[in-house]
């Protein structure tokens, strides 16, 4: 008889894609996989695409500041706990696995009230508010960064790295070059601004194109952000997003410009691609991407350029510096004793 596992996490793709990576590795003959998320969040769309049963619950936003909306959202979270408890009582899972986000809090609280074990994974250097609250209800906590151990109870926390998609490691550089129509003798620069793209990065890359003639550029610019004015630009390929081709494109990539999301930068680390990290600003986020970027820069895996200082000139200069440090970065990435986060989590899950 199959055991049931419930995954939760949402609010952004970064709280969902690691769950999908784990789901892909689970033995479907052993586990009945279910998902609890918000009624209309991005997680609903992503999970339904992979045909996993989805259960929507009420979800309120958690804020670190005083706001009247906190009162309303308090009731939404309470209703979410009741919704989640009802779903969990029906499913009777052996385990709940959470990747964080606002919606995960009521699920974890409900699981604790029903004595269901809860595993949590925190991607960023410092925990988000959801995981700060949830840690007291968790059976075991996993982190991507060693530094994050300082924020959680040491007796139930382990640093294992990020659960990255195994498929991302299976690309062919020759296939990538062929698909792109590029010259394999010249360096490839891939630009990724996140699932929705990044307006400032997109504009700056295009402004800097005359100074980037040494590179062949793959620009993943986000939905609706392809600029037809550059459709015939030599050595410059624009895509809203790519799916099946992405492992091949990354296998062909020599350098990458990226946001500082934990999932992405750990994937590039696994692929040993030197990075220029341009994190979200503190006005756009809680500053977690800046801390992620600083950690990778200090360890010699990346360089960081804050968006406030981003221009065509600073971009070109930082890329030149990145190019000069490429061999040293790749050596540090290669010598890193990287843990198999997916393997560790699958073993933990199967042991329940």
C-alpha positions as CSV (number, residue, x, y, z in Angstrom):
1,X,0.0,0.0,0.0
2,X,1.3,3.4,-0.9
3,X,2.2,6.0,1.7
4,X,1.0,9.6,1.2
5,X,3.3,12.6,1.3
6,X,2.1,16.2,1.1
7,X,4.3,19.0,-0.3
8,X,3.6,22.6,0.4
9,X,5.2,26.0,-0.5
10,X,4.3,28.9,-2.7
11,X,4.2,32.5,-3.4
12,X,7.1,32.4,-5.9
13,X,8.5,29.8,-8.3
14,X,11.5,29.5,-5.9
15,X,9.3,27.9,-3.3
16,X,7.9,25.4,-5.8
17,X,10.6,24.3,-8.3
18,X,12.7,22.5,-5.5
19,X,9.5,20.6,-4.5
20,X,9.1,19.5,-8.1
21,X,12.7,18.4,-8.3
22,X,12.1,16.2,-5.2
23,X,8.8,14.9,-6.6
24,X,10.5,13.9,-9.8
25,X,12.9,11.6,-7.9
26,X,10.3,9.9,-5.6
27,X,9.2,6.4,-6.4
28,X,5.6,6.8,-7.5
29,X,5.0,3.1,-6.7
30,X,5.8,3.9,-3.1
31,X,4.5,7.4,-2.6
32,X,1.1,9.0,-3.3
33,X,2.1,12.7,-3.8
34,X,-0.3,15.5,-3.0
35,X,0.2,19.3,-2.8
36,X,-1.3,22.0,-0.6
37,X,-1.0,25.6,-1.8
38,X,-2.9,28.8,-2.0
39,X,-6.1,29.0,-4.1
40,X,-4.6,31.2,-6.8
41,X,-0.9,31.3,-6.3
42,X,1.8,30.5,-8.9
43,X,2.2,27.1,-7.2
44,X,-1.2,26.0,-8.4
45,X,-0.3,26.5,-12.0
46,X,3.1,24.9,-11.7
47,X,1.9,21.8,-9.8
48,X,-1.1,21.2,-12.0
49,X,1.2,21.2,-15.0
50,X,2.9,18.0,-13.6
51,X,-0.5,16.4,-12.8
52,X,-0.1,16.2,-9.0
53,X,-3.4,16.5,-7.0
54,X,-3.7,20.0,-5.7
55,X,-5.6,21.3,-2.7
56,X,-6.1,25.1,-2.4
57,X,-6.4,26.7,1.0
58,X,-6.9,30.2,2.4
59,X,-3.6,32.1,2.8
60,X,-2.7,35.4,4.3
61,X,0.4,37.5,3.7
62,X,2.9,37.6,6.6
63,X,4.4,41.0,7.2
64,X,7.3,42.2,9.4
65,X,5.7,45.6,9.9
66,X,2.6,47.0,11.4
67,X,-0.3,47.2,9.0
68,X,-4.1,47.0,9.4
69,X,-4.0,44.2,6.7
70,X,-2.3,42.1,9.3
71,X,-5.6,41.8,11.2
72,X,-7.4,40.5,8.1
73,X,-4.6,38.2,7.2
74,X,-4.5,36.8,10.7
75,X,-8.0,35.5,10.1
76,X,-7.0,34.2,6.6
77,X,-4.1,32.3,8.2
78,X,-6.5,30.9,10.9
79,X,-8.9,29.8,8.1
80,X,-5.9,28.3,6.3
81,X,-5.1,26.2,9.3
82,X,-8.6,24.9,9.4
83,X,-8.6,24.3,5.7
84,X,-5.2,22.5,5.9
85,X,-6.3,20.4,8.9
86,X,-9.4,19.2,7.0
87,X,-7.3,18.2,3.9
88,X,-4.6,16.5,6.1
89,X,-7.2,14.5,8.0
90,X,-8.7,13.3,4.7
91,X,-5.3,12.4,3.2
92,X,-3.6,11.0,6.3
93,X,-0.1,11.6,5.1
94,X,3.0,10.0,6.6
95,X,4.9,13.2,6.1
96,X,4.6,16.9,5.1
97,X,7.5,18.5,3.2
98,X,7.7,22.3,3.1
99,X,9.7,24.8,1.0
100,X,8.4,27.9,2.7
101,X,6.3,30.8,1.6
102,X,3.2,32.2,3.3
103,X,0.9,29.3,2.5
104,X,3.2,26.8,4.2
105,X,2.6,28.1,7.7
106,X,-1.0,27.0,8.2
107,X,-0.1,23.6,6.6
108,X,2.8,23.1,9.0
109,X,0.7,24.2,12.1
110,X,-2.1,21.8,11.1
111,X,0.3,19.0,10.5
112,X,1.8,19.5,14.0
113,X,-1.7,19.5,15.6
114,X,-2.3,16.1,13.9
115,X,1.1,14.7,14.9
116,X,2.3,14.4,11.3
117,X,6.1,14.7,10.9
118,X,7.2,17.9,9.1
119,X,10.4,18.4,7.1
120,X,11.4,22.0,6.1
121,X,14.0,23.2,3.6
122,X,15.3,26.8,3.7
123,X,16.9,28.0,0.5
124,X,18.3,31.4,1.5
125,X,21.1,32.5,3.8
126,X,18.7,33.9,6.3
127,X,15.3,32.3,6.9
128,X,12.1,33.9,5.6
129,X,9.4,34.8,8.1
130,X,7.4,31.7,7.2
131,X,10.2,29.4,8.1
132,X,11.0,31.4,11.2
133,X,7.5,30.8,12.4
134,X,7.4,27.2,11.2
135,X,10.7,26.0,12.7
136,X,9.1,25.4,16.1
137,X,6.7,22.9,14.5
138,X,9.2,21.1,12.3
139,X,10.5,17.6,12.9
140,X,13.7,18.3,10.9
141,X,15.1,21.4,9.1
142,X,17.5,21.4,6.1
143,X,19.3,24.5,4.7
144,X,21.2,25.3,1.6
145,X,23.9,27.5,3.3
146,X,26.1,26.5,6.2
147,X,25.7,30.0,7.6
148,X,21.9,29.4,8.0
149,X,22.5,26.9,10.7
150,X,22.9,29.8,13.1
151,X,19.2,30.7,12.7
152,X,17.7,27.3,13.6
153,X,17.9,24.8,16.5
154,X,21.1,22.9,16.0
155,X,19.8,19.6,17.2
156,X,17.4,19.3,14.3
157,X,19.0,21.2,11.5
158,X,21.5,20.1,8.8
159,X,23.1,22.1,5.9
160,X,22.8,20.0,2.7
161,X,22.9,22.5,-0.2
162,X,20.0,23.1,-2.6
163,X,17.8,20.4,-4.1
164,X,18.5,21.1,-7.7
165,X,16.8,19.5,-10.7
166,X,18.9,16.5,-11.8
167,X,17.8,17.1,-15.4
168,X,19.6,20.4,-15.5
169,X,22.9,18.5,-15.2
170,X,22.2,16.3,-18.3
171,X,22.7,18.8,-21.0
172,X,25.0,18.5,-24.0
173,X,27.2,21.5,-24.9
174,X,27.3,20.3,-28.5
175,X,23.5,20.1,-28.7
176,X,23.2,23.5,-27.2
177,X,25.6,25.1,-29.7
178,X,23.8,23.3,-32.5
179,X,20.3,24.5,-31.3
180,X,21.6,28.1,-31.0
181,X,23.6,28.2,-34.3
182,X,26.6,29.5,-32.3
183,X,30.3,29.0,-32.9
184,X,31.7,26.6,-30.3
185,X,35.1,28.4,-30.4
186,X,33.7,31.6,-28.9
187,X,32.4,32.2,-25.3
188,X,28.7,32.0,-24.6
189,X,27.1,34.4,-22.1
190,X,23.6,33.5,-20.7
191,X,21.5,36.2,-19.1
192,X,18.7,35.1,-16.7
193,X,16.6,37.6,-14.8
194,X,14.2,35.2,-13.1
195,X,10.9,33.6,-14.2
196,X,9.4,37.0,-15.0
197,X,12.6,38.6,-16.3
198,X,14.2,41.8,-15.0
199,X,13.5,45.1,-16.6
200,X,16.7,46.8,-15.6
201,X,18.9,43.8,-16.5
202,X,17.1,43.5,-19.9
203,X,17.6,47.1,-20.7
204,X,21.2,47.2,-19.7
205,X,22.2,44.1,-21.6
206,X,20.7,45.5,-24.8
207,X,22.4,48.9,-24.2
208,X,25.7,47.1,-23.8
209,X,25.5,44.9,-26.9
210,X,27.9,47.0,-28.9
211,X,30.5,46.4,-26.2
212,X,29.8,42.7,-25.9
213,X,30.9,41.6,-29.3
214,X,33.3,39.0,-27.9
215,X,30.3,37.0,-26.5
216,X,27.5,35.0,-28.1
217,X,24.5,35.8,-25.9
218,X,21.5,33.8,-24.8
219,X,19.0,36.3,-23.2
220,X,16.1,34.7,-21.2
221,X,14.2,37.9,-20.8
222,X,10.9,36.8,-19.4
223,X,7.3,36.7,-20.7
224,X,6.4,39.6,-22.9
225,X,9.9,41.0,-22.9
226,X,11.3,39.9,-26.2
227,X,12.3,43.1,-28.1
228,X,11.7,42.7,-31.9
229,X,14.2,45.5,-32.6
230,X,16.9,43.0,-31.8
231,X,15.4,40.1,-33.6
232,X,18.2,40.0,-36.2
233,X,21.1,41.0,-33.9
234,X,24.1,38.9,-34.7
235,X,25.2,36.5,-31.8
236,X,22.2,37.5,-29.7
237,X,19.3,35.1,-29.1
238,X,16.2,36.2,-27.1
239,X,13.7,33.9,-25.5
240,X,10.8,34.6,-23.1
241,X,11.8,31.3,-21.4
242,X,13.1,27.9,-22.4
243,X,12.2,24.5,-21.0
244,X,13.5,21.4,-22.7
245,X,16.4,23.2,-24.3
246,X,17.6,24.8,-21.0
247,X,20.0,22.0,-19.9
248,X,21.7,22.1,-23.3
249,X,21.9,25.9,-23.3
250,X,23.5,25.9,-19.9
251,X,25.9,23.1,-20.8
252,X,27.1,25.4,-23.6
253,X,27.4,28.4,-21.3
254,X,30.7,29.9,-20.2
255,X,29.4,32.7,-18.1
256,X,26.0,33.6,-16.6
257,X,24.4,36.8,-15.4
258,X,21.7,36.0,-12.9
259,X,19.6,37.2,-10.0
260,X,20.6,35.9,-6.6
261,X,17.9,33.4,-6.0
262,X,19.3,30.4,-4.1
263,X,17.9,27.7,-6.5
264,X,19.4,29.3,-9.6
265,X,22.9,30.0,-8.2
266,X,23.2,26.5,-6.7
267,X,22.3,25.1,-10.1
268,X,25.0,27.2,-11.7
269,X,27.4,26.1,-9.0
270,X,26.7,22.5,-9.8
271,X,27.3,23.2,-13.4
272,X,30.5,25.1,-12.6
273,X,29.5,28.2,-14.5
274,X,31.2,31.5,-13.2
275,X,28.4,33.9,-12.2
276,X,27.8,37.6,-12.2
277,X,25.0,38.0,-9.6
278,X,22.8,41.0,-9.8
279,X,20.5,40.5,-6.8
280,X,17.1,42.1,-6.2
281,X,17.4,45.3,-4.2
282,X,16.2,45.7,-0.6
283,X,13.3,47.8,-2.1
284,X,12.2,44.7,-4.1
285,X,12.9,42.0,-1.4
286,X,13.9,41.4,2.1
287,X,17.6,41.4,1.0
288,X,18.1,37.6,0.9
289,X,19.5,37.7,-2.6
290,X,22.1,40.2,-1.6
291,X,23.2,37.9,1.2
292,X,23.2,34.9,-1.1
293,X,25.3,36.8,-3.6
294,X,27.8,38.0,-1.0
295,X,28.3,34.5,0.3
296,X,29.0,33.1,-3.2
297,X,31.4,36.0,-3.9
298,X,33.3,35.5,-0.7
299,X,33.7,31.8,-1.5
300,X,35.0,32.6,-5.0
301,X,32.1,31.2,-7.0
302,X,30.8,34.5,-8.3
303,X,31.1,38.3,-8.6
304,X,28.3,40.5,-7.5
305,X,27.0,43.8,-8.9
306,X,24.2,45.5,-7.0
307,X,21.4,46.8,-9.2
308,X,21.8,50.4,-8.0
309,X,25.2,50.5,-9.6
310,X,24.2,48.6,-12.8
311,X,24.9,50.4,-16.1
312,X,26.2,49.3,-19.5
313,X,29.7,50.5,-18.4
314,X,29.7,48.7,-15.0
315,X,28.3,45.6,-16.6
316,X,31.0,45.4,-19.2
317,X,33.7,46.0,-16.6
318,X,32.4,43.3,-14.2
319,X,32.2,40.8,-17.1
320,X,35.8,41.6,-18.0
321,X,36.8,40.9,-14.3
322,X,34.7,37.7,-14.3
323,X,36.4,36.5,-17.4
324,X,39.9,37.1,-15.8
325,X,38.8,35.1,-12.8
326,X,37.1,32.3,-14.7
327,X,39.8,29.6,-14.3
328,X,40.1,30.3,-10.5
329,X,36.4,30.2,-10.0
330,X,36.0,26.9,-11.9
331,X,38.8,25.3,-9.9
332,X,37.1,26.3,-6.6
333,X,33.7,25.0,-7.9
334,X,35.3,21.8,-9.0
335,X,37.2,21.2,-5.7
336,X,34.0,21.9,-3.7
337,X,32.8,18.8,-1.8
338,X,29.2,19.3,-2.9
339,X,26.5,17.3,-1.1
340,X,23.7,15.6,-3.0
341,X,20.8,17.5,-1.5
342,X,18.2,15.6,-3.5
343,X,19.7,12.2,-2.5
344,X,19.8,13.2,1.2
345,X,16.2,14.4,1.1
346,X,14.9,11.3,-0.7
347,X,16.7,9.1,1.8
348,X,15.1,11.1,4.7
349,X,11.7,10.9,3.1
350,X,11.9,7.1,2.4
351,X,12.9,6.5,6.0
352,X,9.6,7.8,7.3
